[in-house]
């Protein structure tokens, strides 16, 4: 995954790591304000999808023109960095459940692992 050039991250942007609720994985994000004053949570590090689909629609992520993945959420709901951080934390646990069980949820559901 392409990491951002430090020269392109202004002082209002920041990088944060998140550990999943199950404590098994760490994710890293760059929170960046967009020209329209919304925020994007760029995914810098995350686990490999393995046998799970990495289709953007299924995993709620998208790519920008520089091939950087970001959490695809309703931009009108992401007006502050704190909003972006909350959504990224929620996304981490949903993604982790999806990787383990194939279900997009922030709670572990009973399902067959890969």
C-alpha positions as CSV (number, residue, x, y, z in Angstrom):
1,X,0.0,0.0,0.0
2,X,1.3,3.4,-0.9
3,X,2.3,5.5,2.1
4,X,1.7,9.3,2.0
5,X,4.6,11.6,1.2
6,X,5.3,13.5,4.4
7,X,5.5,16.7,2.4
8,X,1.8,16.4,1.4
9,X,0.5,16.0,4.9
10,X,-0.2,19.4,6.5
11,X,-0.2,20.1,10.2
12,X,-3.9,19.5,10.6
13,X,-3.5,15.9,9.4
14,X,-2.3,13.1,11.6
15,X,-1.4,9.4,11.7
16,X,-2.9,7.0,14.3
17,X,-2.9,3.3,14.9
18,X,-5.8,1.2,16.1
19,X,-5.8,-2.3,17.7
20,X,-8.9,-4.4,17.0
21,X,-11.2,-5.2,19.9
22,X,-10.0,-8.8,19.7
23,X,-6.4,-7.6,20.1
24,X,-5.2,-9.6,17.1
25,X,-4.4,-6.9,14.6
26,X,-3.2,-3.3,14.3
27,X,-4.4,-0.9,11.6
28,X,-2.9,2.5,10.8
29,X,-4.6,5.5,9.3
30,X,-3.7,9.0,8.1
31,X,-6.5,11.4,8.8
32,X,-6.5,14.1,6.1
33,X,-8.8,17.1,5.6
34,X,-10.1,17.5,2.0
35,X,-10.6,20.7,0.0
36,X,-14.4,20.6,0.7
37,X,-13.6,20.6,4.5
38,X,-14.6,16.9,4.9
39,X,-12.1,14.4,6.3
40,X,-10.8,11.1,4.9
41,X,-9.3,8.2,6.8
42,X,-6.6,6.8,4.6
43,X,-5.7,3.2,5.3
44,X,-1.9,2.9,5.7
45,X,-1.7,-0.6,7.2
46,X,-4.2,-3.4,7.6
47,X,-4.3,-7.2,7.4
48,X,-4.4,-9.0,4.1
49,X,-7.9,-10.1,3.0
50,X,-6.8,-13.7,2.3
51,X,-9.7,-15.7,1.1
52,X,-12.1,-12.8,1.6
53,X,-13.1,-10.5,-1.1
54,X,-11.4,-7.1,-1.1
55,X,-14.1,-5.6,-3.4
56,X,-14.5,-1.9,-2.4
57,X,-18.3,-2.2,-2.1
58,X,-18.0,-5.1,0.3
59,X,-15.3,-3.7,2.5
60,X,-16.3,0.0,2.5
61,X,-13.1,1.3,1.1
62,X,-12.2,3.3,-2.0
63,X,-9.1,4.4,-3.8
64,X,-8.1,7.9,-4.7
65,X,-6.2,9.1,-7.9
66,X,-2.9,8.1,-6.2
67,X,-4.1,4.6,-5.5
68,X,-4.4,5.2,-1.8
69,X,-7.2,3.4,0.0
70,X,-9.5,5.3,2.3
71,X,-12.5,4.3,4.4
72,X,-15.6,4.9,2.2
73,X,-18.2,6.4,4.4
74,X,-20.8,9.2,3.9
75,X,-18.5,12.3,3.5
76,X,-21.2,14.6,4.8
77,X,-21.0,12.8,8.1
78,X,-17.3,13.4,8.4
79,X,-16.8,17.1,9.2
80,X,-14.1,16.9,11.8
81,X,-11.0,14.8,12.4
82,X,-12.8,13.3,15.5
83,X,-15.6,12.1,13.2
84,X,-13.1,10.5,10.9
85,X,-11.3,8.8,13.9
86,X,-14.6,7.4,15.3
87,X,-15.6,6.0,11.9
88,X,-12.2,4.5,11.3
89,X,-12.3,2.8,14.7
90,X,-15.7,1.4,13.9
91,X,-14.5,0.3,10.4
92,X,-11.5,-1.5,11.9
93,X,-13.7,-3.8,14.0
94,X,-16.2,-4.3,11.2
95,X,-13.3,-5.2,8.9
96,X,-11.8,-7.5,11.4
97,X,-15.1,-9.4,11.9
98,X,-15.4,-9.6,8.1
99,X,-11.8,-11.1,7.8
100,X,-12.5,-13.7,10.4
101,X,-16.1,-14.6,9.7
102,X,-17.2,-13.1,6.4
103,X,-19.8,-10.9,8.0
104,X,-19.6,-7.1,8.0
105,X,-20.4,-6.1,11.6
106,X,-18.7,-4.6,14.6
107,X,-19.7,-7.7,16.6
108,X,-18.3,-11.1,16.0
109,X,-21.0,-13.2,14.5
110,X,-21.1,-17.0,14.3
111,X,-19.9,-17.9,10.9
112,X,-17.4,-20.2,9.3
113,X,-13.9,-18.8,9.2
114,X,-11.9,-19.1,5.9
